[in-house]
């Protein structure tokens, strides 16, 4: 009887389920508590997390992926399956096998070029080797003249080298010697060459005959064609189109040129050219010609041991022999008598004998004495010995003999040689004088202004400009370090020299004008330093003007010609179109200060003021900046030229006064019929000493008024778009009506009428009244809380367009993913760092263990050694 089966109870089932559930460590659970509990809100999965479990999962995943890559990063023994179709899941096993079989068949069908077992047709220069019976060198071309020599050389190699086993020799040739065979071969080659030359001559002769026959036929054909044409067509000339086509045929075509050199290369070439010219000038000043200035070759002995330790190569005359005789070749310097002449032996049998030379005290040349035989040599030696004895015994007699020899030599010189020498001496003196008159081609850069004046002293204007130009070229910044600073100092000295030229008596205005070119070129090299130098000059002159104004109760004097031309120099060297410039803006303010604070008492002040007004026009022609001082100055000049009422004082703006001696400075009492259009010379009008009655004539007054209206017309064009045009030019128009026009020439009257007519139209233009702003102004931000009418537990959606909202979502996702990727990369880096640290610690532990093991073994050995030493038997 079997056992009864008990049904599972509820407690049993409950206990069984509890065993399978994982126990959660409460310390590994992290709860994200909310600041406020919201009723009805479901619990999110992010409210409760288990960071320890997540960390262990991430570590396990990195060990399976990142750690494997780290361990295999430097290993190359992985097997890569490259079989056809192995990684293609779309192919079945039969298809893979078929493709592999087809590939093997295609490889085996390819003809192997290294397989020599098969029968193949071998070729050489396109010819089959089977058809070639003899292995001669193939002849590719027969046009050259040495083809026969090639054939002969190939035949010689085939027959003579290696016993001629490749060729079948003629039995007759075997009987001949090698020399005979060579002679036969040379004869055969000459014969073939002669035949070829004859064929060429025959060809040339036949070609010439054919050309002559063709010319005769061509003339007959052309005559027959001309007979068929009309006489009018024959007389017609070529039209313009035919002439143009024919001219294009003979037009020169452009050829390739050398590359353009850079600025540094051009400066280097220019400096080398000037140095070469200076060396040539110094040579001519010394009276030396080009041949005399060349280095003279020195005689070099055959037994010279080169123990002079010369660091530079030297020219020598080497001794050489030809056919047993000494070679003697004259150089260019030998003709002038500066070099020594080597004696030539007369007998070729005594090559090793020394030559006997006699030195003349007059010209230190070596005179030759031929040797006829050995006896003659002995006689010469005896004569020399006797001369030495005589010289030692009686020196005074020898000196007298020398003086008599010199006199005889001078008397023996022919007359034509004397005349030629006099002409040469005269030409040499002329060359020296011309070289002294020339300017040096190289100069040192002046370190001070006094040095510059010393260099330029004693030269005219053209020479001084040339000297300045050569100083600039010799010290280009690209040639050496420090040249830029030298040229910057030179610019400051030239600016000072520019001002000194303007204050001379009389002023050198033309020279100052020519000096602008080097100043401009130096400015382009260093703009900042040039601006600093010009600004410093302007500041000094402005301080002087301020001191004058302080002494004269706020009224100054118009500056001299040097300051006025400095203003002009600023407009040339620096741009005037900038809104603000470090040099141009202070210069413009200084000019406005002069026009606003300087009173007009004479004609010189009128000329200086008009010059400043013209410069201001150049400064503001691009920016169209309004300058009230200029308009006020021109208005004051019209006031000086207008008619004044006796009991009425006109209103003018300072520095002009309604009363005084100069209020009728430009007023004309008599009628003037014409205007002399002459340019004012600044050197005459603004000179320190002016001619009498230069400013007191009616012609000067008319010219000043004419220039005043020309400037007013230019400023009217400049300011016609300003809204304040009416307020600016209304006082000027009022003064135009006060002028005595009936006394003015017709040309000036028309100019005044045109100006007034052109100004009336903008002055009568109505202005738009001011109105309130049409756009509603934005209210100020209030500090009241923003209350939403409906709140559904979440933020309101964005009110932008759909595309904008989608873009913002994508940006948000991108940032979120980027942060997550950066976080994961940091975790990967920390994981790899821990792994590397673990490997390092294991290696250190293993190394320490091995060291301890080795040291223990050594300790045992040392102990055994000491026991043996003490006589104790080791265990």
Secondary structure, DSSP 8 states (H G I E B T S, - for coil): ---------HHHHHHHHHHHS----GGG-EE---SS--TT----TTSEE-HHHHHHHHHHHHHHTHHHHHHTTT---------TTTT-TTS-HHHHHHHHHHHHHHHHHS--TT--SS----EETTEETTT--S-------S-STTHHHHHHHHHHHHHHGGGGTTS---HHHHHS-HHHHHHHHHHHHHHHHHHHHHHHHHHHHHHHHHHHHHHHHHHHHHHHHHHHS-HHHHH----HHHHHHHHHHT------------HHHHHHHHHHHHHHHHHHHHHHHTT--HHHHS---EE--TT----S--SS---EE---EETTEE-----TTGGGT-S------S-TT-SSS----EE-TTT--EE-----SHHHHHHHHHHHHHHHHHHHH-HHHHHHHHHHHHHHHHHHS-HHHHHHHHHHHHHHHHHHHHHHHS--S-----SSHHHHHHHHTT--HHHHHHHHHHHHHHT-TTTSTTHHHHHHHHHHHHHHHHHHHHTSSS--HHHHHHTHHHHHHHHHH-HHHHHHHHHHHHHHHHHHHHHHHHHTTT-B----HHHHHHHHHHHHHS-S-SSS-TTHHHHHHHHHHHHHHB---SHHHHHHHHHHHHHHHHHHTTT----HHHHHHHHHHHHHHB---TT------TTS-SSSGGGGTT---S-----------HHHHTSSS--TTSSSSHHHHHHHHHHHHHHHHHHHHHSTT-TTHHHHHHHHHHHHHHB-GGGS-HHHHHHHHHHHHHHHHHHT---------SS-------------S---SS-----S-HHHHHHHHHHHHHHHHHHHHHHHHHHHHHHHHHHHHHHHHHHHHHHHHHHHHHHHHHHHHHHHHHHHHHT----
